Amino acid sequence: MLPILIRNKRFMIGSSFIFILILSSVLYSVIADNSIPTAEIITNENGDIVARPPYSPWDYPPFGTDQISQNLFFVILIGAKYTIGIALVIALSRFLFSSILGIFMQLYCRSFLQKVKPVFEGLYYFPSSLLAYLCLSWVLMKDGFLDGFSTTFTERVLFEMVVLILIGVPIVLINVSKEVSIIQKKEFIDSVKVLGGSRFHLLRVHLMPYLRPQLFLLFVREVIQVLLLLAHLGILNILFGGALLTTDMFDKAVYVSFSSEWSGLIGSNFRFLFTDYYWIPLVPIFCFTIAILAFKLMIEGFEATLYTKACQSAASAKVDSKKDIKDVRTGVRITNNSFDYL
């Protein structure tokens, strides 16, 4: 399957973009120690100010500068490893916990699963961003009546990751159990049960070959869900690792992120969207969109690969069937003496 996957353009474009983005971000952090170039005020020969930050992408390509003169290209590059890394860690944690629990409950505790299934499915219709906001706002936003946080940055990061993981577990668990249930309805599974195969043998030998591709698709879809959730929380000023209340260049109270990930850039700069400095929030929003589209390309490419493999398997089975029929026909010879025993 790997050779077919490598030849798939959509999967390779999406996966290559994510890999190069993370690698570039990590290398820049190692080489330049996350230093961010800043733009200077432009003056004429007489010393009069001609232009000052923030500069637009047309004046300071490729992405312009933010309100504190930082080059947005390097801000985005530094934050890429944090944003995509956080999404991968949260999605992987959801995926592992939900897969183990979903497969176990479908095979060994099906009656209990049927009882809790309506409750878990109800979470499909409840906005996960609203639930996360209700759980995280009192921890990650600075209380106006207190001077600073009562928790450390590490504690806030761990708390947010645990909340975001637990929010997605019930839905992923139900999806995994449904995939296992679909495979269990195949005819060869009944044959394995009649022959006395144990549930562990059934899972290891017969279920996992069919389940692995679906689990990979489920994991990539979960990464997209986490990225969307982080973007929504950023707009709601729930910034990863917490937010600090301060003032901007317009002397207005704003929340500033403690980390450099993209949702924090969206949340802390969203107020510029309807001003002359609209590119400041649009740049991280654009990067979020491109990253999500890259993961979407991976999904479409992988699904196309599965379809190609299924067609090849069906064609191979058809050829083998015709060959068996030919062998039967050529292997039986009827002569005049064939029925002498009658």
C-alpha positions in Angstrom: 0.0 0.0 0.0 2.9 2.4 0.7 4.1 2.5 -2.9 0.5 3.4 -4.0 0.3 6.1 -1.3 3.6 7.6 -2.3 2.4 7.9 -5.9 -0.7 9.8 -4.7 -0.2 13.5 -5.4 -2.8 14.8 -3.0 -1.4 12.8 0.0 2.2 13.7 -0.8 1.4 17.4 -1.2 -0.5 17.6 2.1 2.0 15.6 4.1 5.0 17.3 2.6 3.7 20.7 3.4 3.1 19.8 7.1 6.5 18.1 7.4 8.4 21.0 5.8 6.5 23.6 7.9 7.3 21.8 11.2 10.9 21.1 10.2 11.4 24.7 9.1 10.0 26.0 12.4 12.2 23.7 14.5 15.3 24.5 12.5 14.7 28.2 12.8 14.3 27.9 16.5 17.6 25.9 16.8 19.6 28.2 14.4 18.2 31.6 15.3 16.9 31.0 18.8 13.4 32.3 17.9 14.6 35.8 17.2 12.1 37.9 15.4 13.3 40.7 13.0 11.6 44.1 13.6 10.9 46.9 11.1 12.2 50.4 11.6 10.5 53.7 11.2 11.2 55.1 7.7 12.3 58.8 7.5 13.3 61.1 4.7 16.4 63.1 4.2 15.1 65.8 6.6 14.4 63.3 9.3 10.6 63.5 8.9 8.7 60.3 9.5 7.5 58.9 6.1 6.1 55.6 7.3 5.9 53.7 10.6 4.8 50.2 11.6 2.6 48.3 11.3 3.5 47.8 7.6 1.2 46.0 5.2 2.3 42.9 3.3 2.7 45.1 0.2 5.2 47.4 2.0 6.9 44.7 4.0 6.5 41.3 2.2 5.5 38.6 2.5 3.2 39.0 5.5 3.9 42.6 6.8 4.5 43.5 10.4 2.3 43.5 13.5 1.5 46.4 15.9 4.9 46.1 17.6 6.9 46.1 14.4 7.6 42.3 14.4 7.9 40.5 11.1 4.8 38.4 10.8 6.5 35.8 8.6 8.9 34.8 11.4 6.2 35.1 14.1 4.1 32.6 12.1 7.1 30.4 11.4 8.0 30.2 15.1 4.4 29.5 16.1 4.0 26.7 13.5 5.7 24.0 15.6 3.6 24.9 18.7 0.3 25.0 16.9 0.6 21.9 14.8 2.5 20.1 17.6 -0.3 20.9 20.1 -2.9 19.7 17.6 -1.0 16.4 16.9 -0.5 15.7 20.6 -4.1 16.3 21.6 -5.5 14.4 18.6 -3.1 11.5 19.2 -4.1 11.3 22.9 -7.8 11.4 22.0 -7.2 8.8 19.3 -5.2 6.3 21.5 -7.4 6.6 24.5 -10.7 6.4 22.5 -9.5 3.6 20.2 -8.4 1.3 23.1 -11.6 2.0 25.1 -13.9 1.8 22.0 -12.5 -1.5 20.8 -12.6 -3.0 24.3 -16.2 -1.9 24.9 -17.4 -3.1 21.5 -15.8 -6.5 22.0 -16.3 -7.1 25.8 -18.8 -4.6 27.1 -21.3 -4.2 24.3 -24.3 -4.0 26.6 -22.8 -1.2 28.7 -21.7 0.6 25.5 -25.3 0.6 24.2 -26.5 2.2 27.5 -24.0 5.1 27.3 -24.1 5.5 23.5 -27.1 7.9 23.5 -25.4 10.1 26.0 -22.1 10.2 24.0 -23.9 10.8 20.7 -25.6 13.8 22.3 -22.3 15.5 22.3 -22.4 15.6 18.5 -24.9 18.4 18.8 -23.2 20.4 21.6 -20.6 22.9 20.4 -17.2 21.7 21.7 -15.8 25.2 21.6 -18.5 26.4 24.0 -17.9 23.5 26.3 -14.2 24.2 26.3 -14.8 27.9 26.9 -16.9 27.2 30.0 -14.2 24.8 31.3 -11.1 27.0 30.5 -12.1 30.6 30.8 -11.7 30.8 34.6 -8.2 29.3 34.4 -6.7 30.7 31.3 -8.0 34.3 31.5 -6.5 36.7 34.0 -9.0 37.7 36.7 -9.5 41.4 36.7 -9.6 41.5 40.4 -6.4 39.6 41.0 -2.8 40.5 40.2 -1.7 37.7 38.0 -2.3 33.9 37.9 -2.4 31.6 40.8 -1.1 28.8 38.6 2.1 28.4 36.6 2.3 28.3 32.8 3.0 24.6 32.8 0.0 23.9 35.0 -2.3 25.9 32.7 -0.9 24.1 29.6 -1.5 20.7 31.1 -4.9 21.6 32.3 -6.0 22.9 28.9 -4.6 19.8 27.1 -6.5 17.5 29.5 -9.8 19.4 29.0 -9.4 19.4 25.2 -8.6 15.7 25.2 -11.5 14.7 27.4 -14.0 16.8 25.4 -13.2 14.8 22.2 -13.0 11.3 23.7 -16.7 10.3 23.8 -17.3 11.2 20.1 -14.1 9.4 18.9 -15.0 6.4 21.1 -18.4 6.1 19.4 -16.8 6.4 15.9 -14.3 3.7 16.7 -16.9 1.3 18.1 -19.0 1.9 14.9 -16.1 1.0 12.7 -15.5 -2.2 14.7 -19.3 -3.0 14.5 -19.3 -2.6 10.7 -16.4 -5.1 10.4 -18.0 -7.5 12.8 -21.0 -7.8 10.4 -18.8 -9.4 7.6 -19.3 -13.0 6.9 -15.8 -14.2 7.6 -16.1 -12.9 11.2 -19.0 -15.4 11.8 -16.8 -18.2 10.4 -14.0 -17.3 12.8 -16.4 -17.4 15.7 -17.8 -20.8 14.6 -14.3 -22.2 14.5 -13.7 -21.1 18.1 -11.5 -18.1 17.6 -11.0 -16.0 20.8 -11.9 -12.3 20.9 -8.3 -11.3 21.1 -7.4 -13.5 18.1 -10.4 -12.0 16.3 -9.1 -8.5 17.0 -5.4 -9.1 16.2 -5.7 -11.3 13.1 -9.0 -10.3 11.5 -10.2 -6.9 12.7 -7.0 -4.9 12.8 -6.1 -5.3 9.0 -9.4 -3.7 8.2 -9.4 -1.3 11.1 -5.9 0.3 10.7 -6.8 2.4 7.6 -10.0 3.7 9.2 -8.2 4.6 12.4 -5.6 6.6 10.5 -8.3 8.5 8.7 -10.0 9.1 12.1 -6.8 10.4 13.5 -6.2 12.9 10.7 -9.8 14.1 11.0 -9.3 14.6 14.7 -6.2 16.8 14.0 -8.4 19.0 11.8 -11.1 19.2 14.6 -8.4 20.2 17.2 -7.1 22.9 14.9 -10.6 24.3 14.4 -11.2 24.2 18.1 -8.0 26.1 18.9 -9.0 28.7 16.3 -12.4 29.2 17.9 -11.0 29.4 21.4 -8.5 32.0 20.1 -11.4 34.2 18.9 -13.0 33.8 22.3 -9.7 35.0 23.9 -9.0 31.5 25.4 -5.3 31.5 24.4 -3.2 28.5 24.9 -1.3 28.7 28.1 -3.3 31.6 29.3 -3.8 35.3 28.5 -2.6 38.5 30.1 -4.7 41.6 30.2 -2.8 44.6 28.9 -3.1 47.7 26.6 -2.3 48.0 22.9 -1.0 50.9 20.8 -4.5 52.4 20.9 -4.5 52.3 24.7 -7.3 49.7 24.8 -7.5 46.7 27.1 -6.6 43.5 25.3 -5.6 39.9 26.0 -2.1 38.9 25.0 -1.0 35.3 24.6 1.8 33.9 26.7 2.8 31.5 23.8 3.4 32.1 20.1 1.0 29.6 18.6 -1.4 30.8 15.9 -4.7 30.8 17.9 -3.1 33.2 20.3 -2.2 35.5 17.4 -5.8 35.4 16.2 -7.3 36.1 19.6 -4.9 38.9 20.6 -5.1 40.6 17.2 -8.7 40.0 16.2 -9.6 43.5 17.1 -7.6 44.7 14.0 -9.8 42.9 11.6 -12.1 45.9 11.0 -9.3 48.5 11.0 -6.7 49.6 8.5 -4.4 46.8 9.9 -6.6 43.9 8.9 -3.7 41.8 7.7 -2.5 41.2 11.3 -5.3 38.8 12.2 -5.8 37.6 8.6 -2.3 36.1 8.4 -2.7 33.5 11.2 -6.2 32.8 10.0 -4.8 32.2 6.5 -2.1 29.9 7.9 -4.7 27.9 9.9 -6.7 27.5 6.7 -3.8 26.3 4.7 -2.8 23.8 7.4 -6.3 22.4 7.6 -6.4 22.1 3.8 -3.1 20.2 3.9 -4.5 17.7 6.3 -7.7 17.5 4.2 -5.5 16.6 1.1 -3.9 13.8 3.2 -7.4 12.4 3.9 -8.5 12.6 0.3 -5.3 11.1 -0.9 -5.4 8.2 1.6 -9.1 7.5 0.7 -8.2 7.4 -3.0 -5.4 5.0 -2.2 -7.7 2.7 -0.3 -10.1 2.8 -3.3 -7.3 1.9 -5.7 -6.1 -0.9 -3.5 -9.7 -2.3 -3.3 -10.1 -2.2 -7.1 -6.8 -4.0 -7.5 -7.8 -6.6 -5.0 -11.1 -7.1 -6.7 -9.5 -7.4 -10.2 -6.9 -9.9 -8.8 -9.7 -12.0 -7.2 -11.6 -11.9 -10.5 -8.5 -13.1 -12.5 -7.9 -15.9 -9.9 -11.5 -17.0 -10.2 -11.3 -17.2 -14.0 -8.1 -19.1 -13.7 -9.6 -21.7 -11.3 -12.6 -22.2 -13.6 -10.2 -22.7 -16.6 -8.1 -25.2 -14.6 -11.2 -27.2 -13.7 -12.4 -27.3 -17.3 -9.0 -28.3 -18.7 -8.4 -30.8 -15.9 -11.4 -33.0 -16.6 -11.2 -35.3 -19.6 -14.3 -37.4 -20.7 -13.6 -40.3 -23.0 -15.6 -43.2 -24.4 -14.6 -45.5 -21.6 -15.4 -43.0 -18.8 -18.8 -44.5 -18.1 -17.9 -48.2 -18.5 -18.6 -48.8 -14.8 -22.3 -48.1 -15.5 
